[in-house]
Amino acid sequence: MSGAAIVEREFLACLGRSHAEARPFRHWLLENALPGKTCCAIDALPFRPAAIADTLGKRETHNSTRIFFAPEQQQRFPVCADLAAALQDKAVTAEIEARCAVGLAGSYLRIEYCLDTDGFWLEPHTDIGAKLFTMLIYLSAEPGCEKWGTDILDARQRVVETAPYRRNCGLIFIPAADTWHGFRKRPISGVRRSLIVNYVKPEWRSRHELAFPERPVG
């Protein structure tokens, strides 16, 4: 079985186990999203956190330092290629469509690898616009990392819950006007590592961020 097929099998099993939460907006919490070997291979990637003074509450503040599993990285690192191929596969996108009631045909896969350090924060935002689907997969296992989960907020931007941050666990939601989330500034001792997976609309301008810029989801 290929590496991509193994990733696909594990992720589909994860989706099958996931449970939808209704408040303050519909979201799914994930456990064991990826094979253990895939997580270890991502650990071994030769990327280091960029020296960033302040994000100003937005990832795009420092766009030049962001890491995407785009074609160049897929050519260099098999784990990037395997993950991208699995999440592009029709079986995976069809299961996401069925479970999350979202249409992905014609969209494009985008995978970002985030390495956040002390001082990182994100202002409350909703991910509406060109993003059709958002998934976060947490990868760190440092002591204290259980406090590093994504904050889930209500319409008044009050924290309702914080997603559990555990290695290989995560969060899915379908961006809408009420999907407020963020990351309150809090101590990060080490590196808060995560994957952000989106399927985005065809008009997405930053084509270099896409896993398959010339191949939309079928």
Secondary structure, DSSP 8 states (H G I E B T S, - for coil): --HHHHHHHHHHHHHHH-EEE-SSS-EEEESS-S-HHHHHHHHTS-------S--TT-GGGGGGG-EE--HHHHHH-HHHHHHHHHHHSHHHHHHHHHHHT---TT-EEEEEEEEE-TT--EEEE---SSEEEEEEEE----TTGGG---EEE-TT--EEEE----TT-EEEE---TT--EEE-----SS-EEEEEEEEE-TT-S-GGGBSSTT----
